[in-house]
Amino acid sequence: MARIVQKFGGTSVADLNCIRDVAYRVKKETDAGHEVAVVVSAMSGATNQLVGWASDIGPIHDAREYDAIVASGEQVTAGLLAIALQNIGIDARSWLGWQIPIRSDMLHGAARIESIDGAAISDRMKDGQVAVIAGFQGISPGNRISTFGRGGSDTSAVAIAAALKADRCDIYTDVDGIYTTDPRIAPKARKLSTITFEEMLEMASSGAKVLQTRSVAMAMRYNVNLQVRSSFNDSAGTLVVNEDSVVEKESISGIAYSPDEAKITILGLPDQPGIAAGVFGALADHHVNVDMIVQSASSATKKTDISFSIGRKDLDKAVDIIHKNKAKLDFESVDTLSNVAKISVVGTAMRTQPGVAKTMFETLASIGINLHVISTSEIKISVLIDAEYIELAVRSLHTVYGLDDE
């Protein structure tokens, strides 16, 4: 007997028929003798509708009331699934974040989980009851409903799996696993049987949408075994595991891309200590996330230029912040590129296989793609390119690294 947390996303619970299908998937695990907790997202499209209502009623609104509104989508799904399970003979009840409780910080709309008391749910599971938990939500220090940001149900599921000491956390979605790249871009993409936490974290942070970055980081921190599976078939999924669980890899694991990037270059900054801190501190204070950073300095002019990438939606906000700090930063000008994309090659094989970067740069050069920014980590190389070349870049790199499914 195992203890399993199952998480079903919005497409998996899109309508009442889907919810009934989910109930039978849950029943299959309980019939096998397993203890089961289920974490659900809002029904497909529900959160967008709730967000729209909140924006329409008041474009500038209290974040606490916003959370009270958007958290209701998961509450509806949890209640419906609990009823569906009861109708097929499964003892089940719904749980909201505040009932467990899942305690968070006070950053409403993008709260961080601080603690989960899983004792009550654990006791009910031992007695054979299925816990159906509304994802994406908790309770803040002011006893107000808090939400964890879009995609936060994945984070809820992993955190609950850790709190319940679950043997596995199955993430059910509309794809049947994790692929070497987006099959819509590269039809020859292969499904991976396993991928390490580190690789999945780099893939997620580089644009792969199957798992939310925060959920992968949490799974790695608490060593929660993840499995990505399809809600619509019974094929084997992809296991996300600790690196010690896999044999040393000899090839790249995947190609990720993020299409909605922008580049900012601040020209003519004083080349002195504290300038970079001044730039990125001001952006951080306004919750602007910065990704790739390149700095170049001239010894002759005592000036430096800093280029960095951000999400395209934050471009105008970031430029405004920089200009408001012009007196403090003493720069000459600001240049922007709004239509760029990030392409990343990911794999633990980089630790032992030389020439990965060389292959990437030569391949992109051979098809006439210019690189605006280059960034590396131990298991990832990312480049910023013109967005119009996304498909060409992904397909070419997928082929040259031997990832095509023959």
TORLO-395262 format. One line per field, with one value per residue (C-alpha): residue in one letter; x, y, z; residue number from 1. Coordinates in nm, 4 decimals, always signed. Each point is the difference from the previous one (the first is absolute). Example, Ala and Ser with C-alpha at 12.3 -4.5 7.8 and 13.67 -1.06 7.14 Angstrom:
type = A, S
px = +1.2300, +0.1370
py = -0.4500, +0.3440
pz = +0.7800, -0.0660
seq = 1, 2
REM end
This chain:
type = M, A, R, I, V, Q, K, F, G, G, T, S, V, A, D, L, N, C, I, R, D, V, A, Y, R, V, K, K, E, T, D, A, G, H, E, V, A, V, V, V, S, A, M, S, G, A, T, N, Q, L, V, G, W, A, S, D, I, G, P, I, H, D, A, R, E, Y, D, A, I, V, A, S, G, E, Q, V, T, A, G, L, L, A, I, A, L, Q, N, I, G, I, D, A, R, S, W, L, G, W, Q, I, P, I, R, S, D, M, L, H, G, A, A, R, I, E, S, I, D, G, A, A, I, S, D, R, M, K, D, G, Q, V, A, V, I, A, G, F, Q, G, I, S, P, G, N, R, I, S, T, F, G, R, G, G, S, D, T, S, A, V, A, I, A, A, A, L, K, A, D, R, C, D, I, Y, T, D, V, D, G, I, Y, T, T, D, P, R, I, A, P, K, A, R, K, L, S, T, I, T, F, E, E, M, L, E, M, A, S, S, G, A, K, V, L, Q, T, R, S, V, A, M, A, M, R, Y, N, V, N, L, Q, V, R, S, S, F, N, D, S, A, G, T, L, V, V, N, E, D, S, V, V, E, K, E, S, I, S, G, I, A, Y, S, P, D, E, A, K, I, T, I, L, G, L, P, D, Q, P, G, I, A, A, G, V, F, G, A, L, A, D, H, H, V, N, V, D, M, I, V, Q, S, A, S, S, A, T, K, K, T, D, I, S, F, S, I, G, R, K, D, L, D, K, A, V, D, I, I, H, K, N, K, A, K, L, D, F, E, S, V, D, T, L, S, N, V, A, K, I, S, V, V, G, T, A, M, R, T, Q, P, G, V, A, K, T, M, F, E, T, L, A, S, I, G, I, N, L, H, V, I, S, T, S, E, I, K, I, S, V, L, I, D, A, E, Y, I, E, L, A, V, R, S, L, H, T, V, Y, G, L, D, D, E
px = +0.0000, +0.1286, -0.1024, -0.0585, -0.0824, -0.1716, -0.0267, -0.2419, +0.0351, -0.2686, -0.0260, -0.0316, -0.3066, -0.1320, -0.3634, -0.2208, +0.0824, +0.3723, -0.0557, -0.1837, +0.2951, +0.2391, -0.2126, +0.0535, +0.3748, +0.0018, -0.2091, +0.2552, +0.2648, -0.2268, -0.1087, +0.3684, +0.0127, +0.1830, -0.0653, -0.0863, -0.0151, -0.1082, +0.0908, -0.2130, +0.0220, -0.2970, -0.1968, +0.1519, -0.0684, -0.1466, +0.2996, +0.0201, -0.3664, +0.0481, +0.3071, -0.1988, -0.2830, +0.2422, +0.1653, -0.3307, -0.1469, +0.3119, +0.3277, +0.1766, -0.1166, +0.0836, +0.2210, -0.1667, -0.3408, +0.1499, +0.1216, -0.3418, -0.1493, +0.2476, +0.0364, -0.3672, +0.0662, +0.1931, -0.2611, -0.2705, +0.2117, +0.0875, -0.3658, -0.1084, +0.2707, -0.0823, -0.3644, +0.1058, +0.2109, -0.2801, -0.2334, +0.2235, +0.0361, +0.3206, +0.0121, +0.1238, -0.0167, +0.1232, +0.2583, +0.0739, +0.3388, -0.1113, -0.1542, +0.3208, +0.1556, +0.2570, +0.1679, +0.1628, +0.1690, -0.1902, +0.0909, -0.3552, -0.0220, +0.3471, +0.0231, +0.2667, -0.0897, +0.1485, -0.1475, -0.2609, -0.1611, -0.0850, -0.1005, -0.3789, +0.0147, +0.2502, -0.2308, -0.2956, +0.2110, +0.1004, -0.3728, -0.0437, -0.1398, +0.1161, +0.0941, -0.0986, +0.2011, -0.0513, +0.3377, +0.1543, -0.1088, +0.0898, -0.0568, +0.2118, +0.1047, -0.3069, -0.2305, -0.0792, -0.0093, +0.3275, +0.0885, +0.3314, +0.0001, -0.0963, +0.0944, +0.0071, -0.1961, +0.3169, +0.1762, -0.2911, +0.0182, +0.3732, -0.0169, -0.2862, +0.1874, +0.2984, -0.2177, -0.1793, +0.3270, -0.1542, +0.1799, -0.0761, -0.1660, -0.1690, -0.0625, -0.2781, -0.0220, -0.0914, +0.3360, +0.1240, +0.3429, +0.2993, +0.1441, +0.3432, -0.1658, -0.3459, -0.1455, -0.1994, +0.3311, +0.1991, -0.2259, +0.2908, +0.0238, +0.0334, -0.1692, +0.2509, -0.0425, +0.1950, +0.1458, +0.1897, -0.1342, +0.2825, -0.0719, -0.3742, +0.0607, +0.2152, -0.2539, -0.2877, +0.1874, +0.0933, -0.3565, -0.1188, -0.3600, -0.0655, +0.0988, +0.0154, +0.3517, -0.0907, -0.1489, +0.3149, +0.2237, -0.2144, +0.0022, +0.3790, +0.0328, -0.2185, +0.0905, -0.3615, -0.0217, -0.1989, -0.1698, -0.1536, -0.2891, -0.2913, -0.3562, -0.1257, +0.1908, +0.1796, +0.3437, +0.3103, +0.0978, +0.3321, +0.1612, +0.1796, +0.2607, +0.3155, +0.3138, +0.1354, -0.2891, +0.1105, +0.3003, +0.2475, -0.1394, +0.1937, -0.2389, -0.1897, -0.3454, -0.1910, -0.0409, -0.2212, -0.1189, -0.1687, -0.1614, -0.1047, +0.3318, +0.1369, +0.3520, +0.1097, +0.3452, +0.1045, +0.2841, +0.2698, -0.0281, +0.2877, +0.2405, +0.0087, -0.1095, -0.3713, -0.1318, -0.1311, -0.1527, -0.1722, -0.1493, -0.1230, -0.0926, -0.2421, -0.1572, -0.0261, -0.1696, -0.2774, -0.0219, +0.1539, +0.1713, +0.3305, +0.1409, +0.3119, +0.2588, +0.3080, +0.2309, +0.2785, +0.2373, +0.2495, +0.3222, +0.0539, -0.3309, -0.0614, -0.3513, -0.1934, -0.3042, -0.2414, -0.2376, -0.2628, -0.3174, -0.3414, -0.3516, -0.1471, -0.3002, +0.2368, +0.1880, -0.1800, -0.0034, +0.3737, +0.0943, -0.2080, +0.1757, +0.3431, -0.0791, -0.1334, +0.3409, +0.2047, +0.1400, +0.1258, +0.1328, +0.1450, -0.0350, +0.0005, -0.2892, -0.2239, -0.0560, -0.2707, -0.0900, -0.3547, -0.0264, +0.2593, -0.0127, +0.2151, +0.1196, +0.1623, +0.1881, -0.0343, +0.1682, +0.2178, +0.2151, +0.1652, +0.1943, +0.1961, -0.0511, +0.2193, -0.1104, -0.3677, +0.0301, +0.2100, -0.2677, -0.2744, +0.1780, +0.1197, -0.3490, -0.1709, +0.2695, -0.0398, -0.3685, +0.0649, -0.1308, +0.1673, +0.0429, -0.0903, +0.0906, +0.1649, -0.0428, +0.1240, -0.0403, +0.1509, -0.2659, -0.1532, +0.0993, -0.2486, +0.0075, -0.2245, -0.0978, -0.2529, -0.3404, -0.0716, +0.2645, -0.1399, -0.1207, +0.3090, +0.2330, -0.1849, -0.0277, +0.3613, +0.1386, -0.2341, +0.1399, +0.3670, -0.0007, -0.1519, -0.3344, -0.2255, -0.2249, +0.0786
py = +0.0000, +0.3449, +0.3533, +0.1945, +0.3633, +0.0523, +0.3442, +0.0774, +0.3208, +0.2141, -0.1976, -0.3235, +0.1374, +0.2132, -0.1091, -0.2407, -0.2965, +0.0619, +0.0199, -0.3353, -0.1482, +0.1351, -0.1682, -0.3374, +0.0623, +0.0662, -0.3129, -0.2099, +0.0973, -0.0527, -0.3391, -0.0943, +0.0718, +0.3321, +0.3032, +0.2920, +0.3771, +0.1979, +0.3616, +0.1744, +0.3148, +0.2101, -0.1259, +0.1075, +0.3693, +0.0642, +0.1884, +0.2243, +0.0861, +0.0786, +0.2140, +0.1843, +0.0714, +0.1321, +0.2272, +0.1242, +0.0876, +0.1979, +0.0118, +0.1072, -0.2331, -0.1410, -0.3058, -0.1777, +0.0308, -0.1075, -0.3199, -0.0622, +0.0187, -0.2074, -0.2735, -0.0888, -0.1887, -0.2748, -0.0118, -0.0857, -0.2749, -0.1566, -0.0200, -0.1438, -0.2681, -0.0976, -0.0520, -0.1955, -0.2312, -0.0468, -0.0935, -0.2952, -0.1246, +0.1745, +0.1689, +0.3518, +0.3576, +0.3335, +0.2145, +0.3679, +0.1527, +0.1632, -0.3233, -0.2054, +0.2603, +0.0970, +0.3090, +0.2548, +0.3374, +0.3259, +0.0508, -0.0383, -0.1120, -0.1589, -0.1365, -0.2467, -0.3071, +0.0132, -0.3094, -0.2731, -0.1926, -0.3315, -0.1822, +0.0122, -0.1064, -0.2742, -0.1450, -0.0002, -0.1672, -0.2787, -0.0657, -0.0314, +0.3433, +0.1832, +0.3627, +0.2294, +0.3199, +0.3358, +0.0920, +0.3438, +0.1350, +0.0365, +0.2345, +0.3069, +0.1265, +0.2284, -0.3043, +0.1036, -0.2347, +0.0207, -0.1337, -0.1229, +0.1496, -0.1583, -0.3658, -0.0042, -0.3258, -0.1891, +0.1639, -0.0894, -0.3649, -0.0353, +0.1788, -0.2233, -0.3101, +0.1086, +0.0726, -0.3355, -0.1860, -0.1377, -0.2681, +0.1789, +0.3101, -0.0571, +0.3143, -0.0678, +0.2360, +0.0115, -0.1456, -0.3500, +0.0930, +0.2263, +0.0231, +0.0954, +0.3159, +0.1268, -0.2535, +0.2817, +0.1575, -0.3178, -0.2936, -0.2424, +0.0847, -0.3073, -0.0665, -0.0444, -0.2903, +0.1861, +0.3446, +0.1355, +0.2735, +0.2304, -0.0520, +0.0471, +0.3156, +0.1429, -0.1059, +0.1569, +0.3241, +0.0155, -0.0168, -0.3629, +0.0217, -0.3566, +0.0698, +0.3259, +0.1047, +0.0404, -0.3486, -0.1583, +0.1921, -0.1127, -0.3620, +0.0104, +0.1586, -0.2628, -0.2892, -0.0579, -0.2514, +0.1591, -0.1679, +0.1929, -0.1929, +0.0571, +0.0271, -0.1375, -0.3288, -0.2618, +0.0224, +0.0127, +0.3517, +0.1642, -0.0356, +0.3035, -0.1349, +0.0730, -0.0076, -0.2909, -0.2113, +0.0094, -0.1373, +0.2633, +0.1608, +0.0305, +0.2279, +0.3247, -0.0421, +0.2704, +0.3320, +0.2591, +0.3358, +0.3087, +0.2140, +0.3043, +0.1610, +0.3526, +0.1414, +0.3228, +0.1560, +0.2858, +0.1874, +0.2168, -0.0928, +0.1020, -0.2931, -0.0032, -0.2222, -0.0028, +0.0927, -0.3487, -0.0236, +0.3343, -0.1165, -0.3413, +0.1083, +0.2585, -0.2619, -0.2563, +0.2542, +0.0214, -0.3796, -0.0016, -0.3352, +0.0188, -0.3021, +0.0160, +0.2704, +0.1134, +0.2859, +0.1511, +0.2731, +0.2261, +0.0781, +0.3045, +0.1769, -0.1360, -0.0784, -0.3264, -0.1357, -0.2509, -0.2139, -0.2287, -0.1841, +0.0174, -0.1167, +0.2062, +0.0995, +0.1776, +0.2012, +0.3337, -0.0255, -0.0763, +0.2851, +0.2408, -0.1128, +0.0439, +0.3522, +0.0973, -0.0987, +0.1863, +0.2560, -0.2747, -0.2304, +0.2758, -0.1955, +0.1406, -0.1808, -0.3090, -0.2297, -0.2666, -0.3003, -0.1199, -0.2920, -0.2527, -0.3590, -0.2168, -0.3393, -0.2371, -0.3269, -0.2009, -0.3152, -0.1360, -0.1469, +0.3440, -0.0811, -0.2717, +0.0584, +0.2733, +0.1967, +0.0539, +0.3792, -0.0221, -0.2139, +0.2419, +0.3115, -0.1591, -0.1348, +0.3351, +0.1821, -0.2427, +0.0941, +0.3722, +0.0600, +0.2803, -0.0270, +0.3045, -0.1401, -0.3230, -0.1457, -0.3278, -0.2145, -0.3377, -0.1887, +0.2672, +0.2348, +0.2716, +0.2531, +0.2922, +0.0140, +0.1807, -0.1565, -0.0664, -0.2759, -0.2078, -0.2984, -0.0129, +0.0160, -0.2628, -0.2492, +0.0440, -0.0448, -0.2937, -0.1781, +0.0831, -0.1307, -0.3312, +0.0481, -0.0752, -0.3062, -0.2170
pz = +0.0000, -0.0923, +0.0856, -0.3212, -0.0741, -0.3343, -0.1542, -0.2838, -0.2005, -0.1604, -0.3254, +0.2016, +0.1841, -0.2860, +0.0353, +0.1951, -0.2253, +0.0523, +0.3755, -0.0094, -0.1939, +0.2643, +0.2697, -0.1685, -0.0226, +0.3730, +0.0599, -0.1871, +0.2569, +0.3006, -0.1364, -0.0077, +0.3734, -0.0144, +0.2189, -0.2287, +0.0236, -0.3052, -0.0779, -0.2624, -0.2073, -0.1070, -0.2994, -0.3315, -0.0630, +0.3458, +0.1382, -0.3070, +0.0447, +0.3696, -0.0720, -0.2664, +0.2397, +0.2622, -0.2568, -0.1391, +0.3397, +0.0925, -0.1985, +0.3207, +0.2749, +0.3413, -0.0570, +0.2919, -0.1629, -0.3325, +0.1684, +0.1531, -0.3500, -0.2018, +0.2664, -0.0409, -0.3250, +0.1771, +0.2769, -0.2558, -0.1593, +0.3352, +0.1018, -0.3351, +0.0014, +0.3594, -0.1026, -0.3112, +0.2182, +0.2508, -0.2865, -0.0949, +0.3556, +0.1071, +0.3405, -0.0818, +0.1248, -0.1260, +0.1774, -0.0577, +0.0739, +0.3233, +0.1301, -0.0132, +0.0622, -0.2653, +0.1455, -0.2280, +0.0162, -0.0631, -0.3684, -0.1295, -0.3607, +0.0088, +0.3545, +0.1153, +0.2037, +0.3497, +0.1671, -0.0406, +0.2852, -0.1629, +0.3209, -0.0461, -0.3646, +0.0798, +0.2659, -0.2411, -0.2714, +0.2382, +0.0476, -0.3774, -0.0770, -0.3124, +0.0614, -0.2884, +0.0455, -0.1696, -0.1501, -0.0470, +0.3391, +0.3662, +0.2916, +0.0754, +0.3466, -0.0017, -0.0375, -0.3557, -0.3001, -0.1932, -0.3448, -0.1391, -0.3493, -0.3308, -0.0068, +0.3797, +0.0218, -0.0992, +0.2925, +0.2293, -0.1076, +0.0578, +0.3360, +0.1126, -0.1186, +0.2097, +0.3049, -0.0284, -0.0673, -0.3175, -0.1987, -0.3257, -0.1429, -0.3368, -0.2077, -0.2511, -0.2949, -0.3697, -0.1095, +0.0749, +0.1301, -0.0437, -0.3499, -0.1300, -0.1308, -0.0903, -0.2504, -0.1597, -0.1033, -0.0674, -0.0994, +0.0549, +0.3717, +0.2256, +0.3333, +0.2820, +0.2406, +0.2700, +0.0538, +0.2988, +0.2267, -0.1089, -0.3697, +0.0489, +0.2011, -0.2788, -0.2647, +0.1945, +0.0646, -0.3692, -0.1266, +0.0181, +0.1273, +0.1206, +0.3620, +0.1928, +0.1050, +0.3679, +0.0167, -0.1447, +0.2411, +0.2920, -0.1173, -0.0252, +0.3461, +0.1685, -0.2334, -0.1090, -0.2844, -0.2830, -0.2923, -0.2907, -0.1569, -0.2376, +0.1271, -0.3299, -0.0447, +0.2068, -0.1625, +0.2171, +0.1005, +0.0817, +0.3421, +0.1434, +0.2398, +0.1939, -0.2138, +0.2071, -0.1304, -0.3657, -0.1821, -0.1184, -0.3136, -0.3226, -0.1882, +0.0355, +0.1563, -0.1820, -0.1768, +0.1732, -0.1253, +0.1386, -0.2715, +0.2038, +0.0886, -0.0255, +0.0214, +0.1671, -0.0374, +0.2258, -0.1703, +0.1553, +0.3672, +0.2283, +0.0354, +0.3781, +0.2917, +0.0789, -0.3448, -0.0823, +0.3460, -0.0585, -0.3314, +0.1087, +0.3504, -0.1402, -0.2276, +0.2809, +0.2257, -0.2600, -0.0488, -0.3485, -0.0573, -0.1907, -0.1808, -0.2213, +0.0801, -0.1941, +0.1007, -0.2095, +0.1131, -0.1762, +0.1823, -0.2233, +0.0749, +0.3523, -0.1177, -0.0049, -0.1827, +0.1556, -0.2068, +0.1515, -0.0927, +0.1666, -0.0793, -0.2832, +0.2129, +0.2429, -0.2641, +0.0333, +0.3796, +0.0135, -0.2346, +0.2074, +0.3198, -0.1595, -0.1220, +0.3428, +0.1414, -0.2652, +0.2434, +0.2293, -0.2742, -0.2245, -0.3265, -0.3531, -0.1707, -0.0020, -0.2998, -0.0194, -0.2152, +0.0513, -0.2418, +0.1152, +0.1273, +0.2235, -0.1235, +0.2518, -0.0313, +0.3231, +0.1304, +0.2786, -0.2790, -0.0246, +0.3155, -0.1803, -0.3738, -0.1577, -0.3050, +0.0833, -0.0223, -0.3176, -0.1669, +0.0987, -0.1243, -0.3264, -0.0758, +0.0529, -0.1985, -0.2910, -0.0368, +0.0319, +0.3529, +0.1946, +0.3782, +0.2102, +0.3430, +0.1203, +0.3483, +0.1477, +0.3091, +0.0839, -0.1982, -0.2266, -0.2815, -0.0939, -0.2821, -0.0868, -0.3696, -0.2194, +0.0703, -0.3682, +0.0017, +0.2899, -0.2025, -0.2207, +0.3016, +0.2049, -0.2867, -0.1067, +0.3517, +0.0697, -0.3052, +0.0480, +0.3589, -0.1130, +0.1742, -0.2988, +0.0349, -0.3002
seq = 1, 2, 3, 4, 5, 6, 7, 8, 9, 10, 11, 12, 13, 14, 15, 16, 17, 18, 19, 20, 21, 22, 23, 24, 25, 26, 27, 28, 29, 30, 31, 32, 33, 34, 35, 36, 37, 38, 39, 40, 41, 42, 43, 44, 45, 46, 47, 48, 49, 50, 51, 52, 53, 54, 55, 56, 57, 58, 59, 60, 61, 62, 63, 64, 65, 66, 67, 68, 69, 70, 71, 72, 73, 74, 75, 76, 77, 78, 79, 80, 81, 82, 83, 84, 85, 86, 87, 88, 89, 90, 91, 92, 93, 94, 95, 96, 97, 98, 99, 100, 101, 102, 103, 104, 105, 106, 107, 108, 109, 110, 111, 112, 113, 114, 115, 116, 117, 118, 119, 120, 121, 122, 123, 124, 125, 126, 127, 128, 129, 130, 131, 132, 133, 134, 135, 136, 137, 138, 139, 140, 141, 142, 143, 144, 145, 146, 147, 148, 149, 150, 151, 152, 153, 154, 155, 156, 157, 158, 159, 160, 161, 162, 163, 164, 165, 166, 167, 168, 169, 170, 171, 172, 173, 174, 175, 176, 177, 178, 179, 180, 181, 182, 183, 184, 185, 186, 187, 188, 189, 190, 191, 192, 193, 194, 195, 196, 197, 198, 199, 200, 201, 202, 203, 204, 205, 206, 207, 208, 209, 210, 211, 212, 213, 214, 215, 216, 217, 218, 219, 220, 221, 222, 223, 224, 225, 226, 227, 228, 229, 230, 231, 232, 233, 234, 235, 236, 237, 238, 239, 240, 241, 242, 243, 244, 245, 246, 247, 248, 249, 250, 251, 252, 253, 254, 255, 256, 257, 258, 259, 260, 261, 262, 263, 264, 265, 266, 267, 268, 269, 270, 271, 272, 273, 274, 275, 276, 277, 278, 279, 280, 281, 282, 283, 284, 285, 286, 287, 288, 289, 290, 291, 292, 293, 294, 295, 296, 297, 298, 299, 300, 301, 302, 303, 304, 305, 306, 307, 308, 309, 310, 311, 312, 313, 314, 315, 316, 317, 318, 319, 320, 321, 322, 323, 324, 325, 326, 327, 328, 329, 330, 331, 332, 333, 334, 335, 336, 337, 338, 339, 340, 341, 342, 343, 344, 345, 346, 347, 348, 349, 350, 351, 352, 353, 354, 355, 356, 357, 358, 359, 360, 361, 362, 363, 364, 365, 366, 367, 368, 369, 370, 371, 372, 373, 374, 375, 376, 377, 378, 379, 380, 381, 382, 383, 384, 385, 386, 387, 388, 389, 390, 391, 392, 393, 394, 395, 396, 397, 398, 399, 400, 401, 402, 403, 404, 405, 406
REM end
